[in-house]
Amino acid sequence: MIDDYLSRVGANAYRELACIVAGRGHTDVFVGATLRGEWNRLAPVIEQAASALVER
């Protein structure tokens, strides 16, 4: 899921990528966020980190 929001302090605009990986014994959650203005530059790094999450 990709979500845009403003922080409560300073009203900074953020974009966040969140995903859930459900395993047999547990569920993991990945959340990666950056300032909205940096999303285009940092999204590939955040997406690569999310795709590296595996059930163990």
C-alpha positions in Angstrom: 0.0 0.0 0.0 1.3 3.5 -0.8 -0.1 6.4 1.3 0.6 10.1 1.5 0.2 12.0 4.8 1.2 15.1 6.7 3.1 14.9 9.9 1.4 16.3 13.0 4.4 18.4 13.9 5.6 20.7 11.1 3.0 19.4 8.5 5.8 17.7 6.5 4.5 15.7 3.5 5.5 12.1 3.5 4.9 9.1 1.3 5.0 5.6 2.7 5.1 2.1 1.3 3.7 -0.6 3.6 3.2 -4.3 3.0 2.3 -7.4 5.1 4.1 -10.7 4.7 2.0 -13.5 6.3 4.0 -16.6 7.2 3.0 -19.9 8.8 3.8 -18.9 12.3 3.8 -15.1 12.3 3.1 -12.0 10.2 5.7 -9.3 9.4 5.0 -5.7 8.4 7.4 -3.5 6.4 7.1 0.3 6.4 9.3 2.5 4.4 8.7 6.3 4.3 10.4 9.4 3.0 9.6 13.0 2.5 7.2 13.4 -0.5 9.7 15.5 -2.4 12.3 12.7 -2.1 10.0 9.9 -3.2 11.1 9.7 -6.8 14.7 9.5 -5.8 14.4 7.0 -2.9 11.4 4.9 -4.0 13.6 2.3 -5.8 15.7 1.8 -2.5 12.5 1.5 -0.4 10.9 -1.0 -2.9 14.1 -3.1 -3.0 14.2 -3.2 0.8 10.5 -4.3 0.8 11.1 -7.0 -1.8 13.9 -8.4 0.3 11.6 -9.2 3.2 11.2 -13.0 3.3 9.6 -15.4 5.7 12.1 -17.2 7.9 
